[in-house]
């Protein structure tokens, strides 16, 4: 079994999901949001870093996937997302967890879907 923590960093809200992946399938463990709200960017980045480190300690993932930053029309938004991603990466690395890019997770889903789709599917209420 492999426990995966997936992170979708944002400058105000960072989403996360935790799943266990085994040969028998994928099992939902947890999901939620780190909400850092408004305020100075430096304080928000510190909060993202701190909360991600706490998630790693709480869930003990074997692997962590952090979504890549995509280009926005607004360069300032892309820069803020990049900073949030950096804070999340530092929180994960400080806690000692191995960090991978999302495209490496395709091999873990027997259905051939990325883990993010699996988290969305099993995270929805029935």
C-alpha contacts under 8 A as a table, 3 or more apart, distances in Angstrom:
res1	aa1	res2	aa2	distance
1	X	20	X	6.44
1	X	21	X	5.54
1	X	22	X	4.51
1	X	23	X	7.59
2	X	20	X	5.61
2	X	21	X	5.14
2	X	22	X	6.47
2	X	61	X	7.67
2	X	62	X	5.92
2	X	63	X	7.52
3	X	18	X	7.03
3	X	19	X	5.77
3	X	20	X	4.39
3	X	21	X	6.26
3	X	60	X	7.62
3	X	61	X	4.84
3	X	62	X	5.17
3	X	63	X	6.56
4	X	18	X	5.58
4	X	19	X	5.44
4	X	20	X	6.32
4	X	21	X	7.56
4	X	61	X	5.30
4	X	62	X	6.05
4	X	63	X	4.99
4	X	64	X	5.60
4	X	65	X	7.36
5	X	16	X	6.93
5	X	17	X	5.74
5	X	18	X	4.52
5	X	19	X	6.78
5	X	56	X	7.89
5	X	61	X	5.88
5	X	63	X	6.47
5	X	64	X	4.75
5	X	65	X	6.33
6	X	16	X	5.44
6	X	17	X	5.18
6	X	18	X	6.32
6	X	64	X	5.76
6	X	65	X	4.73
6	X	66	X	6.00
6	X	67	X	7.79
6	X	115	X	7.95
6	X	116	X	7.28
7	X	14	X	6.97
7	X	15	X	5.81
7	X	16	X	4.55
7	X	17	X	6.79
7	X	64	X	7.55
7	X	65	X	6.13
7	X	66	X	4.78
7	X	67	X	6.28
7	X	88	X	7.86
8	X	14	X	5.55
8	X	15	X	4.96
8	X	16	X	6.21
8	X	66	X	6.19
8	X	67	X	5.32
9	X	13	X	7.00
9	X	14	X	4.34
9	X	15	X	6.42
9	X	66	X	7.43
9	X	67	X	7.05
9	X	81	X	6.84
9	X	84	X	5.75
9	X	85	X	5.30
9	X	88	X	6.86
10	X	13	X	5.00
10	X	14	X	4.82
10	X	15	X	7.78
10	X	80	X	7.86
10	X	81	X	5.58
10	X	84	X	5.75
10	X	85	X	7.31
11	X	14	X	7.29
11	X	36	X	7.76
11	X	41	X	7.78
11	X	44	X	7.05
11	X	45	X	7.44
11	X	80	X	6.07
11	X	81	X	5.88
11	X	83	X	7.74
11	X	84	X	5.35
12	X	35	X	5.98
12	X	36	X	5.19
12	X	37	X	5.06
12	X	38	X	6.86
12	X	44	X	7.22
13	X	33	X	6.30
13	X	34	X	5.58
13	X	35	X	4.64
13	X	36	X	6.27
13	X	37	X	7.22
14	X	33	X	5.51
14	X	34	X	5.00
14	X	35	X	6.62
14	X	48	X	7.53
15	X	31	X	7.62
15	X	32	X	5.90
15	X	33	X	4.39
15	X	34	X	6.29
16	X	31	X	5.41
16	X	32	X	5.53
16	X	33	X	6.07
16	X	34	X	7.84
17	X	29	X	7.73
17	X	30	X	5.73
17	X	31	X	4.05
17	X	32	X	6.60
17	X	119	X	6.43
18	X	28	X	6.59
18	X	29	X	5.28
18	X	30	X	5.03
18	X	31	X	6.04
18	X	59	X	7.78
18	X	61	X	7.95
18	X	119	X	7.74
19	X	26	X	6.56
19	X	27	X	5.55
19	X	28	X	4.74
19	X	29	X	5.12
19	X	30	X	7.07
19	X	119	X	7.19
20	X	26	X	5.66
20	X	27	X	5.09
20	X	28	X	6.59
20	X	29	X	6.84
21	X	24	X	7.94
21	X	25	X	5.95
21	X	26	X	4.53
21	X	27	X	6.48
21	X	108	X	6.87
21	X	109	X	7.48
22	X	25	X	5.28
22	X	26	X	6.31
23	X	110	X	7.78
25	X	109	X	7.67
25	X	110	X	7.11
26	X	109	X	7.51
26	X	118	X	7.76
27	X	122	X	7.87
28	X	119	X	7.07
28	X	122	X	6.28
28	X	123	X	6.91
31	X	123	X	7.45
34	X	48	X	7.07
34	X	51	X	6.99
36	X	44	X	5.60
36	X	47	X	6.54
36	X	48	X	7.17
37	X	44	X	7.49
38	X	44	X	7.70
39	X	43	X	7.10
39	X	44	X	7.02
40	X	43	X	5.46
40	X	44	X	6.50
41	X	44	X	5.03
41	X	45	X	6.13
42	X	45	X	5.18
42	X	46	X	6.26
43	X	46	X	5.12
43	X	47	X	6.24
44	X	47	X	5.06
44	X	48	X	6.25
45	X	48	X	5.10
45	X	49	X	6.19
45	X	83	X	7.32
45	X	84	X	5.99
45	X	87	X	5.65
46	X	49	X	5.08
46	X	50	X	6.12
46	X	87	X	7.00
47	X	50	X	5.07
47	X	51	X	6.02
48	X	51	X	5.27
48	X	52	X	6.06
48	X	84	X	7.14
48	X	87	X	6.09
48	X	88	X	5.98
48	X	91	X	7.60
49	X	52	X	5.42
49	X	53	X	6.28
49	X	87	X	4.86
49	X	88	X	5.20
49	X	89	X	7.72
49	X	90	X	6.35
49	X	91	X	4.37
49	X	92	X	7.80
50	X	53	X	5.24
50	X	54	X	6.33
50	X	91	X	6.16
51	X	54	X	4.96
51	X	55	X	6.22
51	X	91	X	7.57
52	X	55	X	4.98
52	X	56	X	6.31
52	X	88	X	5.96
52	X	91	X	5.25
52	X	92	X	6.09
53	X	56	X	5.18
53	X	57	X	6.39
53	X	91	X	4.53
53	X	92	X	5.49
53	X	94	X	6.95
53	X	95	X	5.52
54	X	57	X	5.11
54	X	58	X	6.05
55	X	58	X	5.01
55	X	59	X	5.98
55	X	60	X	7.93
56	X	59	X	5.43
56	X	60	X	5.30
56	X	61	X	6.31
56	X	92	X	6.52
56	X	95	X	6.39
56	X	97	X	7.16
57	X	60	X	5.50
57	X	95	X	6.91
60	X	97	X	7.97
61	X	64	X	6.70
61	X	97	X	6.93
62	X	97	X	6.78
62	X	98	X	6.96
63	X	97	X	6.49
63	X	98	X	5.31
63	X	99	X	5.94
63	X	100	X	6.92
64	X	92	X	7.57
64	X	97	X	6.90
64	X	98	X	6.17
64	X	99	X	4.66
64	X	100	X	5.94
65	X	99	X	5.89
65	X	100	X	5.04
65	X	101	X	5.46
65	X	102	X	5.30
65	X	105	X	7.86
66	X	85	X	7.36
66	X	88	X	7.84
66	X	89	X	7.33
66	X	99	X	7.37
66	X	100	X	7.01
66	X	101	X	6.15
66	X	102	X	6.53
67	X	85	X	7.86
67	X	101	X	6.97
67	X	102	X	6.22
68	X	85	X	7.79
68	X	101	X	7.38
68	X	102	X	7.79
69	X	78	X	7.01
69	X	81	X	6.50
69	X	82	X	6.13
69	X	85	X	7.59
70	X	78	X	7.22
71	X	75	X	7.64
71	X	78	X	6.08
72	X	75	X	6.20
72	X	77	X	6.64
72	X	78	X	5.58
74	X	77	X	5.45
74	X	78	X	6.68
75	X	78	X	5.07
75	X	79	X	6.20
76	X	79	X	5.08
76	X	80	X	6.29
77	X	80	X	5.12
77	X	81	X	6.21
78	X	81	X	5.10
78	X	82	X	6.11
79	X	82	X	5.02
79	X	83	X	6.26
80	X	83	X	5.07
80	X	84	X	6.23
81	X	84	X	5.02
81	X	85	X	6.07
82	X	85	X	5.03
82	X	86	X	6.15
83	X	86	X	5.00
83	X	87	X	6.26
84	X	87	X	5.09
84	X	88	X	6.25
85	X	88	X	5.07
85	X	89	X	6.09
86	X	89	X	5.03
86	X	90	X	6.12
87	X	90	X	5.16
87	X	91	X	6.22
88	X	91	X	5.10
88	X	92	X	6.22
89	X	92	X	5.13
89	X	93	X	6.04
89	X	99	X	7.58
90	X	93	X	5.08
90	X	94	X	5.81
91	X	94	X	5.25
91	X	95	X	6.37
92	X	95	X	5.34
92	X	96	X	6.63
92	X	97	X	5.82
92	X	98	X	7.77
92	X	99	X	7.27
93	X	96	X	4.98
93	X	97	X	5.61
93	X	98	X	6.93
93	X	99	X	7.24
94	X	97	X	7.72
100	X	104	X	6.70
101	X	104	X	5.85
101	X	105	X	7.70
102	X	105	X	5.51
102	X	106	X	7.72
102	X	114	X	7.63
102	X	115	X	7.95
103	X	106	X	5.95
103	X	114	X	7.50
104	X	107	X	6.60
105	X	108	X	5.34
105	X	109	X	7.24
105	X	114	X	6.30
105	X	115	X	6.37
106	X	109	X	5.79
106	X	112	X	6.11
106	X	113	X	6.25
106	X	114	X	5.04
106	X	115	X	6.96
107	X	110	X	7.43
107	X	112	X	7.26
108	X	115	X	7.74
109	X	112	X	5.39
109	X	113	X	5.98
109	X	114	X	6.74
109	X	115	X	6.64
110	X	113	X	7.71
113	X	117	X	6.42
113	X	118	X	6.94
114	X	117	X	5.59
114	X	118	X	6.72
115	X	118	X	4.89
115	X	119	X	6.12
116	X	119	X	5.08
116	X	120	X	6.28
117	X	120	X	5.06
117	X	121	X	6.10
118	X	121	X	5.01
118	X	122	X	6.10
119	X	122	X	5.42
119	X	123	X	5.55
120	X	123	X	5.13
120	X	124	X	6.31
121	X	124	X	5.83
122	X	125	X	7.94
